[in-house]
């Protein structure tokens, strides 16, 4: 899912690797150019493999979708926005008692900004919540970071468990059953074995990240000093910078008030990603040629591909997510390119773009302009990061 491509950038923001500078416009332009080049290369490779693409079949497959399942997918995604508002409310408990209904409009408007503006729109949500709840932007950036940590953890855990638990079913998929393999050093591994090992790696990464977060939250100062000692022999400047950010990260984790809040946020995060998988099931079942073959485990596989592909994202256009989903449907599940393309685009529209109508309506009632919101949120983000950088 496209919105979920912010998982990767959260880690970079966390360590201060993406702090805005005075050369904001040049940097944005450079990133846009690089993404465009990458997307152009992906599109070229995809089109090259579609020399026999039947556009009439594509049109027929798209026209024959069952709208009930598409609508069900949209409803599930809208429910996810409520879950996000509820999770943010819990993370605000240490500083503000509020309701999820108050946070729902900023959440929907924020994701609409992400869909319309791309990366520059992802900080609209914390900016709107900070303004509505009379809080400073830095506190909401801390909540945003913690939210992304739980997103990464829940997504990785569900993906890993799906790979290991449903290994027998997934191994029977045409793309894995074909026997494709690759040499890694002295070892000759099948495509599915590599995929399975990635699940184990994800579980280990989640466990390690959880252990690190617990240690840092328990004593941010000690964790910061340990990092400074560890990196001091390499570069004192690097050691000081990492130490400072580890300390701020630990303070940010204090948005989790107690064990009850931790369990609630964890459960909501797992439910959120579980329902995203449900939305993928609903949309794929809108296609007669695809639906019968897609189980929940297959839907989670598509979700993982969408998240990975979503690292290449342009406003309103998307790009990487659709190509990744289409490729998995075609190469792993063995569906025809025409129906794979139609389904991949429909998944993107439902899971990422369907928020726009509601977001525009709410923005009208809230009397906000997306252009202004982009500028103001980026300015506030820069000020907040300057304070901790």
C-alpha positions as CSV (number, residue, x, y, z in Angstrom):
1,X,0.0,0.0,0.0
2,X,1.3,3.5,-0.9
3,X,0.7,5.2,2.3
4,X,2.7,2.5,3.9
5,X,5.9,3.5,1.9
6,X,6.5,6.1,4.7
7,X,7.7,3.1,6.9
8,X,11.2,3.4,5.3
9,X,11.5,7.1,5.6
10,X,10.5,7.0,9.2
11,X,13.8,5.3,10.1
12,X,15.8,7.9,8.2
13,X,13.9,10.7,9.9
14,X,14.4,9.1,13.3
15,X,18.2,9.3,13.0
16,X,18.1,12.8,11.5
17,X,19.3,11.8,8.1
18,X,16.6,13.9,6.4
19,X,16.6,17.1,8.3
20,X,15.5,19.9,6.0
21,X,17.9,22.7,5.1
22,X,17.8,26.0,3.3
23,X,18.3,24.2,0.0
24,X,14.8,22.5,0.4
25,X,13.6,23.2,-3.1
26,X,16.9,21.9,-4.7
27,X,16.7,18.8,-2.6
28,X,13.1,18.2,-3.4
29,X,13.8,18.7,-7.1
30,X,16.8,16.3,-7.0
31,X,14.7,13.6,-5.2
32,X,11.9,14.0,-7.7
33,X,14.3,13.6,-10.7
34,X,15.8,10.5,-9.2
35,X,12.4,9.0,-8.5
36,X,11.3,9.8,-12.0
37,X,14.4,8.2,-13.5
38,X,13.8,5.1,-11.4
39,X,10.2,4.9,-12.3
40,X,11.0,5.5,-16.0
41,X,13.4,2.5,-15.9
42,X,10.8,0.3,-14.2
43,X,8.1,1.3,-16.7
44,X,10.5,0.7,-19.6
45,X,11.3,-2.8,-18.4
46,X,7.6,-3.5,-17.8
47,X,6.5,-2.3,-21.2
48,X,9.3,-4.2,-22.8
49,X,7.8,-7.4,-21.4
50,X,4.3,-6.5,-22.6
51,X,4.9,-6.5,-26.3
52,X,1.9,-8.8,-26.6
53,X,-0.2,-6.9,-24.1
54,X,-3.9,-7.1,-25.1
55,X,-5.5,-3.7,-24.3
56,X,-9.0,-5.0,-25.3
57,X,-8.7,-7.7,-22.7
58,X,-7.5,-5.2,-20.1
59,X,-10.6,-3.1,-20.9
60,X,-12.9,-6.0,-20.5
61,X,-11.3,-7.2,-17.3
62,X,-11.7,-3.7,-15.8
63,X,-15.3,-3.3,-16.9
64,X,-16.3,-6.7,-15.4
65,X,-15.1,-6.0,-11.8
66,X,-17.7,-6.6,-9.1
67,X,-18.3,-3.2,-7.6
68,X,-19.6,-4.6,-4.3
69,X,-16.1,-6.0,-3.5
70,X,-14.4,-2.8,-4.5
71,X,-16.8,-0.8,-2.2
72,X,-16.1,-3.3,0.6
73,X,-12.4,-2.7,0.1
74,X,-12.9,1.1,0.4
75,X,-15.0,0.7,3.5
76,X,-12.2,-1.4,5.1
77,X,-9.6,1.3,4.3
78,X,-11.8,4.0,5.7
79,X,-12.2,1.9,8.9
80,X,-8.4,1.9,9.0
81,X,-8.3,5.7,9.2
82,X,-10.5,5.5,12.3
83,X,-8.0,2.9,13.8
84,X,-5.1,5.4,13.1
85,X,-7.0,8.2,14.9
86,X,-7.7,5.9,17.8
87,X,-4.0,4.9,18.1
88,X,-2.9,8.5,18.0
89,X,-5.4,9.3,20.8
90,X,-3.8,6.7,22.9
91,X,-0.3,8.0,22.2
92,X,-1.4,11.5,23.2
93,X,-2.6,10.4,26.7
94,X,0.6,11.6,28.6
95,X,0.0,15.2,27.3
96,X,-3.6,15.5,26.2
97,X,-6.9,13.8,26.8
98,X,-8.8,13.9,23.5
99,X,-11.1,11.7,21.4
100,X,-10.6,9.7,18.3
101,X,-13.4,11.5,16.6
102,X,-11.6,14.8,17.1
103,X,-8.5,13.3,15.4
104,X,-10.3,11.6,12.6
105,X,-10.6,14.7,10.3
106,X,-6.9,15.6,10.6
107,X,-6.0,12.0,9.9
108,X,-8.2,11.8,6.8
109,X,-7.0,15.2,5.6
110,X,-3.4,14.2,6.3
111,X,-3.6,11.1,4.2
112,X,-5.3,13.0,1.4
113,X,-2.3,15.4,1.5
114,X,0.0,12.4,1.2
115,X,-2.0,11.2,-1.9
116,X,-2.1,14.6,-3.6
117,X,1.4,15.9,-2.7
118,X,3.5,12.9,-2.1
119,X,6.3,13.0,0.5
120,X,5.9,16.8,1.3
121,X,2.3,16.0,2.5
122,X,3.2,13.4,5.1
123,X,3.7,15.9,7.9
124,X,0.3,17.6,7.4
125,X,-1.3,15.2,9.8
126,X,0.9,15.8,12.8
127,X,0.8,19.6,12.0
128,X,-3.0,19.6,12.0
129,X,-3.3,17.6,15.2
130,X,-0.7,19.8,16.9
131,X,-2.8,22.9,15.9
132,X,-6.1,21.4,16.8
133,X,-5.0,20.1,20.2
134,X,-2.9,23.2,21.0
135,X,0.4,21.2,21.1
136,X,3.8,21.9,19.7
137,X,4.9,20.3,16.4
138,X,7.9,18.6,18.0
139,X,5.7,16.6,20.3
140,X,3.6,15.4,17.4
141,X,6.7,14.5,15.4
142,X,7.6,12.2,18.3
143,X,4.2,10.6,18.2
144,X,4.5,10.2,14.4
145,X,7.9,8.5,14.8
146,X,6.5,6.1,17.5
147,X,3.5,5.4,15.2
148,X,5.8,4.5,12.4
149,X,7.8,2.2,14.7
150,X,4.6,0.3,15.6
151,X,3.6,0.2,11.9
152,X,7.0,-1.3,10.9
153,X,6.8,-3.8,13.7
154,X,3.3,-4.9,13.0
155,X,3.9,-5.1,9.3
156,X,7.1,-7.1,9.7
157,X,5.6,-9.4,12.2
158,X,2.5,-10.2,10.1
159,X,4.6,-10.6,7.0
160,X,7.1,-12.9,8.7
161,X,4.4,-15.1,10.4
162,X,2.5,-15.3,7.0
163,X,5.7,-16.5,5.2
164,X,6.4,-19.2,7.8
165,X,2.9,-20.2,8.7
166,X,1.6,-20.4,5.2
167,X,4.8,-21.7,3.6
168,X,3.2,-24.9,2.2
169,X,0.5,-22.9,0.4
170,X,2.7,-20.1,-0.8
171,X,5.3,-22.7,-2.1
172,X,2.7,-24.0,-4.5
173,X,2.3,-20.7,-6.3
174,X,3.5,-20.9,-9.9
175,X,6.3,-18.4,-9.5
176,X,7.7,-20.4,-6.5
177,X,6.8,-23.9,-7.8
178,X,8.7,-23.3,-11.1
179,X,12.0,-24.1,-9.3
180,X,13.7,-20.8,-10.0
181,X,16.9,-20.6,-7.9
182,X,19.9,-18.4,-7.3
183,X,23.5,-18.9,-6.2
184,X,24.4,-17.0,-3.0
185,X,28.1,-17.6,-2.4
186,X,28.6,-21.4,-2.1
187,X,24.9,-22.0,-1.6
188,X,22.3,-22.8,-4.2
189,X,18.9,-21.6,-2.9
190,X,15.4,-21.8,-4.5
191,X,13.4,-18.6,-4.9
192,X,11.0,-19.7,-2.2
193,X,13.8,-20.6,0.2
194,X,15.2,-17.1,-0.1
195,X,11.7,-15.8,0.5
196,X,11.3,-18.0,3.5
197,X,14.7,-16.9,5.0
198,X,13.5,-13.3,4.6
199,X,10.6,-14.1,6.9
200,X,13.1,-15.4,9.6
201,X,15.2,-12.3,9.1
202,X,12.1,-10.1,9.6
203,X,11.2,-11.9,12.9
204,X,14.8,-11.4,14.1
205,X,14.7,-7.8,13.1
206,X,11.5,-7.2,15.0
207,X,12.8,-8.9,18.1
208,X,16.1,-6.9,18.0
209,X,14.3,-3.6,17.4
210,X,11.9,-4.3,20.2
211,X,14.7,-5.1,22.6
212,X,16.5,-1.9,21.6
213,X,13.4,0.3,22.0
214,X,12.7,-1.2,25.5
215,X,16.3,-0.5,26.6
216,X,16.3,3.0,25.2
217,X,12.9,3.9,26.8
218,X,14.0,2.5,30.2
219,X,17.1,4.7,30.3
220,X,17.6,7.1,27.4
221,X,20.6,8.7,28.9
222,X,22.5,5.4,29.5
223,X,21.6,4.2,25.9
224,X,22.9,7.4,24.5
225,X,26.1,7.2,26.4
226,X,26.6,3.6,25.3
227,X,26.2,4.6,21.6
228,X,28.6,7.4,22.1
229,X,31.3,5.1,23.5
230,X,30.7,2.5,20.8
231,X,31.0,5.0,17.9
232,X,33.6,7.3,19.5
233,X,36.5,5.4,18.1
234,X,35.2,5.8,14.6
235,X,34.1,9.5,14.6
236,X,33.5,11.7,17.6
237,X,31.1,13.9,15.6
238,X,29.1,10.8,14.5
239,X,29.1,9.5,18.0
240,X,27.8,12.8,19.4
241,X,25.1,13.1,16.8
242,X,23.9,9.5,17.2
243,X,24.0,9.8,21.0
244,X,21.8,12.9,20.9
245,X,19.3,11.3,18.6
246,X,19.1,8.1,20.6
247,X,18.4,10.2,23.7
248,X,15.6,12.1,21.9
249,X,14.2,8.8,20.5
250,X,14.0,7.5,24.1
251,X,12.2,10.6,25.2
252,X,9.8,10.2,22.3
253,X,8.9,6.7,23.4
254,X,7.5,8.2,26.6
255,X,4.4,8.8,24.5
256,X,3.5,5.3,25.5
257,X,2.1,5.9,29.0
258,X,2.1,2.4,30.5
259,X,1.8,-1.3,29.7
260,X,-1.9,-1.0,29.0
261,X,-1.2,1.7,26.4
262,X,1.6,-0.4,24.8
263,X,-0.7,-3.4,24.5
264,X,-3.5,-1.3,23.1
265,X,-1.3,0.4,20.5
266,X,0.2,-3.0,19.6
267,X,-3.2,-4.6,19.1
268,X,-4.5,-1.7,17.0
269,X,-1.4,-1.8,14.8
270,X,-1.8,-5.5,14.2
271,X,-5.5,-5.1,13.5
272,X,-4.8,-2.2,11.2
273,X,-2.4,-4.3,9.0
274,X,-4.7,-7.3,9.3
275,X,-7.6,-5.3,7.9
276,X,-5.3,-3.9,5.1
277,X,-4.8,-7.5,4.1
278,X,-8.6,-8.0,4.2
279,X,-9.0,-5.0,1.8
280,X,-6.6,-6.7,-0.6
281,X,-8.7,-9.9,-0.4
282,X,-11.9,-7.9,-1.1
283,X,-10.4,-6.1,-4.2
284,X,-8.8,-9.2,-5.7
285,X,-12.2,-11.0,-5.4
286,X,-13.7,-8.3,-7.5
287,X,-12.0,-10.1,-10.4
288,X,-13.5,-13.4,-11.4
289,X,-10.1,-14.7,-12.8
290,X,-8.1,-13.7,-9.7
291,X,-10.4,-13.9,-6.6
292,X,-10.7,-17.7,-6.3
293,X,-6.9,-18.0,-6.2
294,X,-6.2,-15.3,-3.5
295,X,-6.4,-16.4,0.1
296,X,-5.5,-14.1,3.1
297,X,-1.9,-15.4,3.0
298,X,-1.7,-14.5,-0.7
299,X,-3.1,-11.0,0.1
300,X,-0.4,-10.4,2.7
301,X,2.2,-11.4,0.1
302,X,0.7,-8.7,-2.2
303,X,0.7,-6.2,0.6
304,X,4.3,-6.8,1.3
305,X,5.2,-6.3,-2.3
306,X,3.1,-3.1,-2.4
307,X,5.0,-1.7,0.6
308,X,8.3,-2.5,-0.8
309,X,7.4,-1.1,-4.2
310,X,5.9,2.0,-2.6
311,X,9.4,3.3,-1.8
312,X,9.2,4.8,-5.3
313,X,6.2,7.2,-5.1
314,X,5.1,10.3,-7.0
315,X,2.1,12.5,-6.1
316,X,-1.1,11.3,-7.7
317,X,0.9,8.9,-9.9
318,X,2.3,6.4,-7.5
319,X,4.5,4.1,-9.5
320,X,6.4,1.5,-7.5
321,X,3.5,0.1,-5.6
322,X,1.4,-0.6,-8.7
323,X,4.4,-2.1,-10.6
324,X,5.3,-4.4,-7.6
325,X,1.8,-5.6,-7.2
326,X,1.3,-6.2,-10.9
327,X,4.6,-8.1,-11.1
328,X,3.7,-10.3,-8.2
329,X,0.3,-11.1,-9.6
330,X,1.9,-12.0,-13.0
331,X,5.2,-13.6,-12.0
332,X,4.4,-15.3,-8.7
333,X,0.6,-16.0,-9.0
334,X,0.8,-16.7,-12.8
335,X,-2.1,-14.4,-13.9
336,X,-2.2,-12.8,-17.3
337,X,-0.6,-9.4,-17.7
338,X,-3.9,-7.7,-18.6
339,X,-5.9,-8.8,-15.5
340,X,-2.8,-8.3,-13.3
341,X,-2.4,-4.7,-14.5
342,X,-6.1,-3.9,-14.0
343,X,-6.1,-5.5,-10.5
344,X,-2.8,-3.7,-9.5
345,X,-4.2,-0.3,-10.5
346,X,-7.5,-1.0,-8.7
347,X,-5.7,-2.0,-5.5
348,X,-3.8,1.3,-5.6
349,X,-6.9,3.3,-6.2
350,X,-8.8,1.6,-3.3
351,X,-6.0,1.5,-0.7
352,X,-4.3,4.8,-1.4
353,X,-6.4,7.2,-3.5
354,X,-9.9,6.5,-2.2
355,X,-9.4,8.8,0.7
356,X,-9.2,11.9,-1.5
357,X,-13.0,12.6,-1.8
358,X,-13.5,12.5,2.0
359,X,-10.4,14.4,2.6
360,X,-11.4,17.2,0.2
361,X,-14.8,17.5,1.8
362,X,-13.4,17.6,5.3
363,X,-10.8,20.1,4.3
364,X,-13.6,22.3,3.0
365,X,-15.4,22.2,6.3
366,X,-12.2,22.6,8.3
367,X,-11.3,25.6,6.0
368,X,-7.8,24.4,5.2
369,X,-5.8,24.7,2.0
370,X,-3.5,21.8,1.0
371,X,-1.0,24.2,-0.6
372,X,-0.8,26.3,2.6
373,X,-0.8,23.1,4.8
374,X,2.2,21.8,2.9
375,X,4.2,25.0,3.4
376,X,3.2,25.5,7.0
377,X,3.8,21.8,8.0
378,X,7.2,21.8,6.4
379,X,8.2,25.0,8.1
380,X,7.1,23.7,11.5
381,X,8.9,20.4,10.8
382,X,12.1,22.2,10.1
383,X,11.8,24.3,13.3
384,X,11.0,21.2,15.4
385,X,13.9,19.2,13.9
386,X,16.3,22.1,14.4
387,X,15.5,22.0,18.1
388,X,16.5,18.3,18.4
389,X,19.3,18.3,15.8
